[in-house]
């Protein structure tokens, strides 16, 4: 007799790798499309990444969706760091860097 509606105690590793691969590919495609369309429209990265997270959650279920959220957060952090760090670091001096010190607040 088969029990219906009960979660399997284990998941097939190939199925798990496939779901996480789907999540990673959706985020990668969103990053690639945003980098290609950066000259046309800036600021499209969050929109595409949110769509990638939704698709990863839809096709890959909860764990793959959460994995896509983590990967997209890392992607946004790296993208913001690479685009804004040289601009901010070149204009920093002693007085502006002291604003980031908690004792200054």
C-alpha positions in Angstrom: 0.0 0.0 0.0 1.4 3.4 -1.0 1.1 6.4 1.3 0.1 9.5 -0.5 0.9 13.0 0.5 3.9 11.9 2.6 7.3 13.6 1.8 10.0 11.1 0.8 12.6 10.7 3.5 15.4 11.2 0.9 15.7 12.9 -2.4 17.3 11.6 -5.5 20.8 13.3 -5.8 20.4 13.7 -9.6 17.1 15.5 -9.1 18.6 17.8 -6.4 21.6 18.7 -8.7 19.2 19.3 -11.5 17.1 21.7 -9.4 20.1 23.6 -8.1 21.5 23.7 -11.6 18.3 25.3 -12.9 18.5 27.9 -10.1 22.1 28.7 -11.0 21.4 28.9 -14.7 18.4 31.2 -14.2 20.6 33.6 -12.1 23.4 33.3 -14.6 21.1 34.1 -17.5 19.7 37.1 -15.6 23.2 38.4 -14.9 24.2 37.9 -18.6 21.1 39.7 -19.9 21.6 42.6 -17.5 25.2 43.0 -18.4 24.3 43.0 -22.1 21.5 45.5 -21.7 23.5 47.7 -19.3 24.3 50.2 -22.1 20.6 50.5 -23.0 19.0 50.6 -19.6 20.8 50.8 -16.3 19.2 49.3 -13.3 17.7 46.3 -14.9 19.7 43.8 -12.7 17.3 43.7 -9.7 14.3 43.2 -12.0 15.9 40.3 -13.9 17.3 38.7 -10.7 13.9 38.8 -9.0 12.4 37.1 -12.0 15.2 34.5 -11.9 14.5 33.9 -8.3 10.8 33.5 -9.0 11.4 31.0 -11.8 13.9 29.1 -9.7 11.4 28.8 -6.9 8.7 27.8 -9.3 10.6 25.1 -11.2 13.1 24.0 -8.5 10.9 24.3 -5.4 11.9 25.9 -2.1 15.5 24.9 -1.6 16.5 25.9 -5.2 14.6 29.2 -4.8 16.5 29.9 -1.6 19.8 29.0 -3.3 18.9 31.4 -6.1 18.2 34.1 -3.5 21.7 33.6 -2.0 23.4 33.5 -5.4 21.6 36.7 -6.6 22.5 38.5 -3.3 26.1 37.6 -3.9 25.8 38.7 -7.5 24.3 42.1 -6.6 27.0 42.6 -3.9 29.8 41.9 -6.3 28.3 44.0 -9.1 27.8 46.9 -6.8 31.3 46.6 -5.4 32.9 46.5 -8.8 30.9 49.4 -10.1 31.0 51.8 -7.1 34.3 50.9 -5.3 36.7 52.7 -7.6 34.6 55.8 -7.6 34.4 56.0 -3.9 37.9 54.9 -3.0 39.5 57.5 -5.3 37.8 60.4 -3.5 38.3 59.1 0.1 40.5 60.9 2.5 40.8 60.9 6.3 37.7 63.0 6.9 35.4 61.0 4.7 36.7 57.6 5.9 36.0 58.6 9.5 32.3 58.6 8.7 32.4 54.8 8.4 33.8 54.5 12.0 31.1 53.6 14.6 32.7 55.9 17.1 32.0 58.8 14.8 28.2 58.2 14.8 
